[in-house]
Every structure is written in C-alpha cells, then in structure tokens.
Amino acid sequence: YGFDKPPLERYWLMLKRFARFDLGDSYFRHQSVWSLVVQKMPVSISIGLWTFFLTYLISVPLGIAKAVRNGSPFDVATSLVVLVGYAIPGFVLGVLLLVLFGGGSFWQLFPLRGLTSDNFAQLSLVGKVLDYLWHIALPITASVVGSFAVVTMLTKNAFLDQIRR
C-alpha cells in the first residue's frame, strides 16, 4: 500500500489503483473489495428501483392533489408530513425504523438481516415475493421518505406554476 512513501505519492498510488477498479482486499472477508461490491450490487439496485417506483407512485398524485387543493386543510396537513419527511435524514429514519420495528426495543415485525427467510426455498412464488418484500421493507421505507418529500413539493410547485399561467 506504500505506507513507507510520502503522502502525495501514496495518494497518487491510491488514485491509480482506483482507476483500475482495484479497491484492495477486505481484511475480514479475505476477498477483493471489488468482488464484494459486485456481489451486493443486485440488492442495491433492487432497493433503488423499488424506491424510485414507490416515490413517484406516491409523490406525483399527492403533489397534484396538494396543488389542486392549495391552502386547504388537506394541503396544510400533508405539508406538515412532507416537512417532517424532508427534515429527517434517511440514516436516522433507518435507525429509528430498526429500533421500532426490527426488534431493537419494541416490536419484532421485520427481520434485521438477510434478504430471505430460512424456509425461502419451500415457499411458493407469491410467498417468495412477499418474503423478499418483507425483508427489504425497512430499507425501502427509509429511502423513500426523503425522496418522497422532495418530489411531492416539486410536483406541487410545478402544477401551481402551470395553473397560474
């Protein structure tokens, strides 16, 4: 790793390794870090796609409804929810969801680890899909909340702008 070299030279060596996608080896797993990243990539892509789909499925209709009912009690109440969703960072919400619903201190409604249950192979197709969704529900929820707030307000403001023209 060049620990015997000056800092600028070490930095240059690190940049050269990164350019070759050489992220080094994992100390704990005894594998290359790049292979571990590639191994987990499908899960990250899946969560990202679910987040994108659910964010727009919820936010666009809500933003339109807020624009149509601008200034009404519905608009004020949903603005409060959107503001809270915007103010809470995703990582904080993720920890809160784990503590509340993942068996931290209160309810054990969702699993804390893994992508599937132990009996996944014996489940029907519908059971497998539901089991998978059950395992990724908390990460998706934590990810959707911040995006949901931004997209809802952007949709509302865009529709209000078009209505006023």
DAZI-V900642 format. One record per helix or strand of 2 or more residues. SS is the DSSP state (@ for helix, = for strand). FROM is the first residue (numbers start at 1). TO is the last residue. If there is no record, write none. Layout:
# DAZI-V900642
SS:FROM:TO + SS:FROM:TO
This chain:
# DAZI-V900642
@:7:19 + @:33:68 + @:73:87 + @:90:101 + @:120:122 + @:125:164
